[in-house]
Amino acid sequence: MEFPTSQAPPAKDRRVRRSRAALLDATVALVTEHGTAAVPLSEIAEAADVSRQLVYQHFGDRDNLLLKAALELAGTELAPRLDGVRDTRERALLIARHFAAHRVFYRALCNSPVAFALHKVLTGLLLPINRRAVRRALGGDGAPREVEDLSLFLTGGGTAFITTWVVEGEDPLDPEAFTERFMRLVAVFERSIRPAA
């Protein structure tokens, strides 16, 4: 699974890669530790053992750093687990376990100025999966515009379903129970759009 980013290609300089990685790791750790995205850049830079100026050079501002940290976390921990998994329930469970394991971090981002950007990123990640599911469910009978509209509609709802669970769900989050709820929704969706025989 490819995770969309707007960042430049990876730097060739090892020191630059190390600095970026240290900043991203420090961001996840400190946001998780504090339970808020309002961690001062100076604290993140200090934890990464780099200057604040370097933070601005690499990421521009804290919001961009937060978003890149979320992308990196999902890209390194979640994407490899999803790669090659075709079973819908298994994919949903892997996603739920990832978000449950990093709940404090993602909840902080969902309650911060980057919430909309994070929603867009999650939509971008889930849209291709849902597009394939819609095509399968329609049995190839859907017009391209219908497939795209339905895929986007489902993806937006799915993203809201995940983020609401992360933000408002009972402690501790139960990935298995969430997956069962999700699979019931998938079953309703598949029954509702199945082409007439």
C-alpha positions as CSV (number, residue, x, y, z in Angstrom):
1,M,0.0,0.0,0.0
2,E,1.4,3.4,-1.0
3,F,1.1,6.2,1.4
4,P,0.6,9.6,-0.3
5,T,2.9,12.4,0.8
6,S,3.7,15.8,-0.5
7,Q,7.3,15.6,0.7
8,A,10.3,15.7,-1.5
9,P,12.1,12.4,-2.4
10,P,14.2,11.0,0.4
11,A,17.4,12.9,1.0
12,K,20.6,11.3,-0.2
13,D,22.6,12.7,2.7
14,R,22.7,10.2,5.6
15,R,22.8,13.0,8.2
16,V,19.6,14.6,6.7
17,R,17.8,11.3,6.7
18,R,18.9,10.7,10.3
19,S,17.8,14.2,11.4
20,R,14.4,13.8,9.7
21,A,13.9,10.3,11.2
22,A,14.8,11.6,14.7
23,L,12.4,14.5,14.4
24,L,9.5,12.3,13.3
25,D,10.2,9.8,16.1
26,A,10.5,12.5,18.7
27,T,7.2,14.0,17.5
28,V,5.3,10.8,17.9
29,A,6.9,10.1,21.3
30,L,6.3,13.6,22.7
31,V,2.8,13.9,21.4
32,T,2.0,10.5,22.8
33,E,3.7,11.4,26.1
34,H,1.9,14.8,26.5
35,G,-1.4,13.6,25.0
36,T,-1.6,16.8,22.9
37,A,-0.3,18.0,19.5
38,A,0.6,21.3,21.1
39,V,4.1,20.2,21.9
40,P,6.6,23.1,21.4
41,L,8.9,22.7,18.4
42,S,11.8,23.6,20.7
43,E,11.0,20.5,22.8
44,I,10.8,18.3,19.7
45,A,14.0,19.6,18.4
46,E,15.8,19.1,21.7
47,A,14.5,15.5,21.9
48,A,15.7,14.8,18.4
49,D,19.0,16.5,19.2
50,V,18.7,19.0,16.3
51,S,18.2,22.8,16.1
52,R,14.8,24.4,15.8
53,Q,16.1,25.9,12.5
54,L,16.5,22.4,11.1
55,V,12.9,21.6,12.0
56,Y,11.8,24.6,9.9
57,Q,14.1,23.6,7.1
58,H,12.8,20.1,6.9
59,F,9.1,20.6,7.7
60,G,8.2,24.3,7.6
61,D,6.0,24.3,10.7
62,R,4.7,22.1,13.5
63,D,1.5,21.2,11.6
64,N,3.4,19.8,8.7
65,L,5.7,18.0,11.1
66,L,2.7,16.4,12.9
67,L,1.2,15.3,9.6
68,K,4.5,13.8,8.3
69,A,4.9,12.0,11.6
70,A,1.5,10.4,11.2
71,L,2.3,9.4,7.6
72,E,5.6,8.0,8.7
73,L,4.1,6.0,11.6
74,A,1.3,4.6,9.3
75,G,3.7,4.0,6.5
76,T,6.3,2.1,8.5
77,E,4.1,0.2,10.8
78,L,0.7,-0.3,9.1
79,A,1.4,-0.3,5.4
80,P,3.8,-3.3,5.5
81,R,1.3,-5.4,7.5
82,L,-1.5,-4.6,5.0
83,D,0.6,-5.3,1.9
84,G,-0.8,-8.4,0.2
85,V,-3.7,-8.9,2.7
86,R,-6.9,-9.2,0.6
87,D,-9.3,-10.4,3.3
88,T,-11.5,-7.5,4.3
89,R,-11.9,-8.6,8.0
90,E,-8.1,-9.1,8.4
91,R,-7.3,-5.7,6.8
92,A,-9.9,-4.0,9.1
93,L,-8.5,-5.7,12.2
94,L,-4.9,-4.7,11.3
95,I,-6.0,-1.1,10.8
96,A,-8.0,-1.2,14.1
97,R,-5.0,-2.6,16.0
98,H,-2.7,0.0,14.6
99,F,-4.9,2.9,15.6
100,A,-5.6,1.3,19.0
101,A,-1.9,0.9,19.7
102,H,-1.2,4.6,18.8
103,R,-4.5,6.0,20.1
104,V,-3.0,8.8,22.2
105,F,-1.0,10.1,19.2
106,Y,-3.8,9.9,16.7
107,R,-6.4,11.3,19.1
108,A,-4.2,14.3,19.8
109,L,-3.9,14.9,16.0
110,C,-7.7,14.5,15.5
111,N,-8.2,17.2,18.1
112,S,-5.6,19.6,16.6
113,P,-5.4,22.0,13.6
114,V,-4.1,19.1,11.4
115,A,-7.3,17.1,11.9
116,F,-8.7,18.0,8.4
117,A,-5.4,17.3,6.7
118,L,-5.2,13.9,8.6
119,H,-8.7,13.1,7.4
120,K,-7.7,13.8,3.8
121,V,-4.6,11.6,4.2
122,L,-6.7,8.7,5.6
123,T,-9.2,9.2,2.8
124,G,-6.4,9.0,0.3
125,L,-5.2,5.7,1.9
126,L,-8.6,4.1,2.1
127,L,-10.1,5.2,-1.2
128,P,-8.3,2.7,-3.5
129,I,-9.3,-0.2,-1.2
130,N,-12.9,1.0,-1.2
131,R,-12.9,1.5,-4.9
132,R,-11.9,-2.1,-5.5
133,A,-14.6,-3.2,-3.0
134,V,-17.3,-1.2,-4.7
135,R,-16.3,-2.6,-8.1
136,R,-16.5,-6.2,-6.7
137,A,-19.8,-5.5,-5.0
138,L,-21.3,-4.1,-8.2
139,G,-20.0,-7.0,-10.2
140,G,-18.6,-4.7,-12.9
141,D,-22.0,-3.1,-13.5
142,G,-21.2,0.3,-12.1
143,A,-20.6,3.4,-14.3
144,P,-17.1,4.9,-13.5
145,R,-18.7,8.1,-12.0
146,E,-21.0,5.9,-9.8
147,V,-18.1,3.8,-8.6
148,E,-16.0,6.8,-7.8
149,D,-18.9,8.6,-6.0
150,L,-19.9,5.6,-4.0
151,S,-16.2,4.8,-3.1
152,L,-15.6,8.4,-1.9
153,F,-18.9,8.4,0.1
154,L,-17.9,5.1,1.8
155,T,-14.4,6.2,2.4
156,G,-15.5,9.5,4.1
157,G,-17.8,7.5,6.3
158,G,-15.2,4.9,7.1
159,T,-12.6,7.6,8.0
160,A,-15.2,9.3,10.3
161,F,-16.0,5.9,11.8
162,I,-12.3,5.2,12.6
163,T,-11.6,8.7,13.9
164,T,-14.7,8.8,16.1
165,W,-13.7,5.4,17.6
166,V,-10.1,6.7,18.2
167,V,-11.3,10.0,19.8
168,E,-14.4,8.9,21.7
169,G,-14.2,5.1,22.1
170,E,-14.0,3.6,25.6
171,D,-10.6,2.9,27.1
172,P,-9.0,0.6,26.2
173,L,-10.0,0.4,22.6
174,D,-11.1,-3.0,21.5
175,P,-9.9,-3.7,17.9
176,E,-11.8,-7.0,17.7
177,A,-15.1,-5.4,18.7
178,F,-14.5,-2.5,16.4
179,T,-13.7,-4.9,13.5
180,E,-17.0,-6.8,14.1
181,R,-18.9,-3.5,14.0
182,F,-17.1,-2.6,10.8
183,M,-17.8,-6.0,9.2
184,R,-21.5,-5.7,10.0
185,L,-21.5,-2.4,8.1
186,V,-19.6,-4.0,5.2
187,A,-22.3,-6.8,5.0
188,V,-25.1,-4.2,4.9
189,F,-23.3,-2.3,2.2
190,E,-22.7,-5.4,0.1
191,R,-26.4,-6.4,0.4
192,S,-27.6,-3.0,-0.5
193,I,-25.7,-2.5,-3.7
194,R,-25.7,-6.1,-5.0
195,P,-27.0,-6.1,-8.5
196,A,-30.4,-7.6,-9.0
197,A,-30.2,-11.1,-10.4
